[in-house]
Amino acid sequence: MPLLHEDRLFPAEASTRDISKRLYATVRGLPIVIEGLWGLTFGNGGRGGRPETLYFTAGPDDEGHGLFGSLSPVRSLNQDDQGNEDNNSQ
């Protein structure tokens, strides 16, 4: 039996949760598209960020705006900061 409810990442309010779930079902599996992408790099494990995080810069709206962002994997809530299973969290 899972320790966490499958809806835990969606809003608590029922109508908003239903809309969110339908939206997620629509976009799940689609590629991530970043308009005006300038650069991509993974962190270096030091001051350059976490090695499992992909950092990007972009200039959306015909480079009218500057954007710095990151994409990180979702880790299990039962994992510690090194990705090891944490059996003490139950």
C-alpha positions as a printed Julia matrix, in Angstrom:
90×3 Matrix{Float64}:
   0.0    0.0     0.0
   1.47   3.39   -0.96
   2.23   5.75    1.91
   1.22   8.8    -0.13
  -2.03   9.48   -1.95
  -1.78   9.57   -5.76
  -3.37  13.06   -5.84
  -0.79  14.59   -3.44
   0.76  16.8    -6.13
  -2.55  18.31   -7.24
  -4.5   21.13   -5.52
  -6.7   20.18   -2.59
  -9.86  21.94   -3.84
 -11.9   19.43   -5.87
 -12.74  21.48   -8.99
  -9.2   22.86   -9.3
  -7.78  19.38   -8.74
  -9.97  17.95  -11.52
  -8.87  20.65  -13.96
  -5.21  20.05  -13.02
  -5.54  16.3   -13.49
  -7.14  16.74  -16.94
  -4.41  19.19  -17.98
  -1.69  16.83  -16.76
  -3.27  13.91  -18.66
  -3.24  16.05  -21.83
   0.43  17.1   -21.64
   1.95  14.0   -20.06
   4.53  12.5   -22.38
   4.89  15.6   -24.57
   8.38  17.03  -25.06
   9.47  20.05  -23.07
   9.81  23.06  -25.4
  11.67  26.19  -24.3
  11.11  29.13  -26.65
  14.28  30.99  -27.64
  16.61  28.5   -25.98
  20.16  29.88  -25.62
  21.98  27.27  -23.57
  21.71  24.06  -21.56
  24.07  22.67  -18.94
  23.99  20.32  -16.0
  25.23  21.5   -12.61
  28.82  20.68  -11.65
  28.12  19.61   -8.07
  29.71  22.74   -6.59
  28.66  26.36   -6.88
  27.48  25.56  -10.4
  24.48  23.64   -9.09
  23.42  20.07   -8.5
  24.7   17.58  -11.08
  21.25  16.04  -11.61
  19.7   19.44  -12.43
  19.56  20.74  -16.0
  19.91  24.53  -16.13
  18.88  26.61  -19.12
  18.83  30.17  -20.4
  16.45  31.45  -23.04
  15.17  34.61  -24.71
  11.44  34.14  -25.25
   9.31  36.63  -27.21
  11.99  37.22  -29.86
  14.62  37.67  -27.14
  12.54  40.44  -25.57
  12.9   38.75  -22.19
  15.66  36.82  -20.45
  14.92  33.57  -18.68
  17.06  31.39  -16.43
  15.49  28.15  -15.3
  16.12  24.6   -14.19
  14.62  21.14  -14.54
  15.18  18.6   -11.78
  14.06  15.0   -11.43
  11.46  14.26   -8.8
  12.92  12.0    -6.17
  11.05   9.7    -3.88
  10.04  11.2    -0.57
  11.67   8.11    0.96
  15.12   9.07   -0.36
  17.78  11.08    1.4
  19.77  13.88   -0.32
  22.15  11.34   -1.88
  19.31   9.33   -3.45
  19.6    6.45   -0.98
  16.48   4.82    0.39
  15.73   6.25    3.83
  14.03   3.54    5.84
  13.83   5.76    8.93
  11.23   8.11    7.44
   8.25   5.82    7.99
